[in-house]
Amino acid sequence: MLVRVLLLLASLTIPTALCAEQTAAEKAGFASNLTIYLAKGAPGACGPGCDRWIAIEGEIDANAASRVRRFLAGVKDTQRPIYLHSPGGNVEQSYVIGRLLRSRKAVARVGQTIATACAAGTQVDAACLKAKNAGGEIEAELTTYHAMCNSACGYVFLGATSREVAPDAALGVHNSRLVFAIHGHPPEALLAEFRQRRTASADHERAAYIVAMGISRELDDLIHTVKFENLHMLTRTELDRFNIDKRPLAETMWRLVKGARPYISKFATLRSDNGPSFRTMEWRLYCDSKNRVPLMFAAEIDEAAIGQRTIMMTADAAPTEEAGGRPLRSGKYEVWSGSLDFGRFRAIMASRALHVRETTQKPDETADTAKFDIDTTGLPSAWTQLEETCPPATTSQKPPWPAIPPPKTTATPSAAPSP
């Protein structure tokens, strides 16, 4: 009888903006409706041997699931990765989309697709959205830098069977907000009772969905503690503990960083051998000077490790030529700085991986060795971008580390939180 009295429509979403201008999502760089399309980039754009992907971006609207279902029905390649970039939106729609991804055993990653044909600086104007919705394959680039999948988008992401969040991307969570469309003037007590029942039902549905996707109940417990007005960016340790992204090593793409002295950079987070925590690391390659390529490596210090550490790096194409040495301590980071001759650097660019070996010499004269590989896919194209921006070499250039801020362990996108 409650429906007769109230005629209420309740959904887990944000209210529509009451203006003729852009919505809040569009002002933050997102379209007000979810957009899904095929994208194609340069070789290795989405990883080794991968140059095509599915882009899902924008606010999750009330009809998003039906469009996603129709689109996915026409894509036979179920292993084509899906890149998500969304501020959130309708939670109930996100559950449906997440289950669609689960039925495809989808590979999902947090990343922003940048269509090359769209006007500079925008991806949500009318002409760009028309091209993305035309049904063809869009020439595009991918970036994980400051890419986000917040709130309701996170539930879509959880539906995939393979999930990857790069160290410079973000997966944000918070509690949802009930929005009611009320007709008439129902008694306040009756309205409060309905709100309580609907909130309890929504909480139960969210908890059941999270468990069904194989995610720890701890995530639901955390969401309960985060107010709708706030947004909590999941840390690498939480991503691992909640069974969202269990990779012991997560990497960013190689990325050009412009400035007075530009460089290309790559971040990685590595699970510590001494516990569930992760260390953040960064590699930087600078413009060449006197036929050599300056290389810097920085890593958070593992406080649980005792002894002097040495880092050495080799490439597939030159396995006997090593670069590295003993890093110096700078605050909570260990920093090594050196340079590569062009022969060694070309060997790195011709290789699929940079092999890293960290050796810790203990006081009792024993040693611990950790080995891991860093993907070099995308390094040649990033280096080409760097060469195009390199200023003329001067003899007065000073080493930029540690004057340039060390890597941060948590990405913080600039867009405002949304459901």
Secondary structure, DSSP 8 states (H G I E B T S, - for coil): -HHHHH--EEEES-----SSS--HHHHTT--SS-EEEEEE-STTTTSTT--EEEEEES-B-TTHHHHHHHHHHT---TTS-EEEEB--B-HHHHHHHHHHHHHTT-EEEE-EEEETTS-TT-S-SHHHHHHHTSSSEEEEEEE-TT-EEETHHHHHHHHSSEEE--TTSEEEE----EEEE--S---HHHHHHHHHHHHHHHHHHHHHHHHHTT--HHHHHHHHHS-TT--EE--HHHHHHTTS---SEEE---EEE-SSS-EEEEEEEEE-TTSS-EEEEEEEEE--BTTEEEEEEEEE--TT--SEEEEEEEETTEEEEEEEE--EEETTEEEEEEEEEHHHHHHHHTSSEEEEEEEEE-TTS-EEEEEEEEE-TTHHHHHHHHHHH-----TT----TTTS----SS---SS----
